[in-house]
Amino acid sequence: EVKKDDPQKEVIPLRPPVITVMGHVDHGKTSLLDALRKSSVAAGEAGGITQHLGAFVVKMSSGASLTFLDTPGHAAFSAMRARGAAVTDIVVLVVAADDGVKPQTLEALSHAQEAKVPIVVAINKCDKEDADPARVRQQLIMHSVELEEIGGDVQVVEVSAKQSTGLNKLEEALLLMSEMMDLRARTDGDAHGVVIEARLDRGQGPLATVIVRSGTLKQGAIVVVGHQWGRVRCLRDMAGAIVKSAGPATPVEVSGLRGAPLAGDSLNVLQSEDRAKKLAEKRQLIMEHDRLQKRNL
Ligand code: GDP
């Protein structure tokens, strides 16, 4: 973390925010993510990519970008946190305008508060006849959410994921929040990253979607990812295009690992294959030991 009065601050570049969508079941988290994915000016280039990679980037017309984690819900958020991977900078709390604040809305709220992650509220389904966004605002205020209208700093945006309305406003609100947070990360030096998702592809072998936290991940780098290791064979952005490198807050799909890591694993760059292999093997032994111990309990 960079201190406000640190003279070094200016040389550390700003980075995009990483955003997670949370809220009560059926309030429209998945629909909102779908609508946001399509709203990107770069969406045309992605041309019908439907594969689930765990994250996507919305490029705004201003040139700024927002990185969204594509796994809605607080289970994913908690699982990542439990593994020490606090990648989320901002939570979008989705509340359906017709249904209002529900138990899982409050659960999501407390998860965000515990993690000290600020929220932006998206009141969804505003296209519905029985939508009552004013009631939602009242409910949130009653639950001590400090909305802007009562002098707090929690922004509220009315949207319809179904009709794709209010999305620009939501993106602007997220950008504003991110600017207030002054999110920065160095781009020089070896990359540190976190695994969002991993899978085994028949053709390409183990693939991991990694969000770079700091530094720049380059093709050819020797990496340890959790209990796995490898040399980065190929990096692809979330639209499937091959890229040579990836900087902070950028999700990339990494190939070249010897096995699939786990979501929440951290990625580090090492100088030699020998060291990477030894470190991965050590971690595999520890994992196996822990597994056996749990079984014996
Ligand atoms: P999730 O469980 O929070 O991921 O919710 P979904 O995205 O699966 O949405 C639940 C239901 O609400 C689906 O039937 C959606 O079509 C519907 N829905 C989502 N967003 C909107 C919206 O903005 N307006 C309306 N009318 N329906 C919506």
Boltz pocket constraint, residues with backbone or C-beta under 6 A from the ligand:
constraints:
  - pocket:
      binder: B
      contacts: [[A, 23], [A, 24], [A, 25], [A, 26], [A, 27], [A, 28], [A, 29], [A, 30], [A, 31], [A, 32], [A, 72], [A, 124], [A, 125], [A, 126], [A, 127], [A, 128], [A, 159], [A, 160], [A, 161], [A, 162], [A, 163]]
      max_distance: 6.0
